[in-house]
Amino acid sequence: MTVAALILAGGRGTRAGGGVPKQYRQIAGKSVLRRSIECLLDVPEINLVRVVVHPDDAELYERTVAGLDLMEPVHGGAERHLSALKGLESLEDLSPATVLIHDAARPFAPPEMIKRVIVATEKTHGAIPALPVSDTLKRVDGGGRIQGTVERAGLWRAQTPQGFEFKSLLEAHRARRSEIPTDDAAVMEEAGHEILVVDGDERNIKVTTEDDFARAEVLLGSTCMRVQLGSGFDVHQFGPGEHVMLCGVDIPFEHGLVGHSDADVALHALTDALLGAVGAGDIGQHFPPSDPRWKGAASSHFVAESARLIAEAGGRINNVDITIVGERPKIGPYREKMRSRVAELLSLPVDRVNVKATTTEKLGFTGRGEGLAAQAMASVDMPANE
């Protein structure tokens, strides 16, 4: 039996904050989406995994899934159910027997729970993991006043991944009426199919708010971490050109910066700070100027790769601080855009990225307008191995 899995990762996730969609934010050094993908890849019964993404997230996605054995992603729709339909249609030529639909925001789905869903799906048209409701439920009006108590017997909290017979789910989505379902089981229920419930898992939380991220950190036991600091420094001279790249932002100027790559002095310093924080050498070791691959390369690649190395080591970037040294160009008008770009590269909230500028009071090569310097600091949590 062929089992395919679709991970829905096209949402914007604004309630969680952080400057990037919640599925790309990190928990203990690894993004929510990557953790969700790895949950499915760890189940040998699953043959194919594909992610449904937002078209604006191509760069974030590629960094997130580097090194994972996945099918090419497909673009989702404006609503969750539309993304599910697009994902299903992308599998139509393969015609798997079973398809699992998983929310990217559930990064801790246990393999044994996923296997329960797959086994149960073999017996009927679909199965979902769920947990019985144990709290007393109240119906409340818009003013916060209790209108009544809801009988909780027979009520269950649905989770994902949900498993279905592929052809039945595809047909049900195509025949769906105008309502907006909140999960795929609702689509199958509307089509008249019998859906089974298997035991879910309390660890299989959905990460939606900032409190959920804090809970996820505790769930991973990531409080057993030690703080490590790294620093970086870089210099580039001015040369011909009409702009400079600083923190991944193109700033119009009467000169360019000379370098083998795009000569982004700020991101070069940041790369060294990140590598230094985890004892991984320096930018020259990983991206030597003698290597033609890096000629004219975007320095954002160096930062993203450094962040990936930290995540692979189980680390989590806390915050970074960048100082650009030079008389000109003026950084102020571009500061917030620079912070946002660095935050995006590191999957950090913007408030954990600081960018500032200073001069040397006309002294030295920067004071004479011959080039720019930059220094950076990075704070990283690493697992304590005591």
Helices and strands as residue ranges (DSSP letters): E 3-9, G 14-16, G 22-24, E 26-27, E 30-31, H 32-41, E 48-53, G 55-57, H 58-64, E 74-75, H 80-90, E 98-103, H 111-121, E 126-132, E 137-140, E 146-150, E 156-158, E 162-165, H 166-174, H 184-190, E 195-199, H 210-219, E 225-239, E 243-246, E 249-252, E 256-257, H 265-277, H 283-286, G 292-294, H 300-312, E 316-325, G 332-334, H 335-346, G 350-352, E 353-358, H 364-367, E 371-383
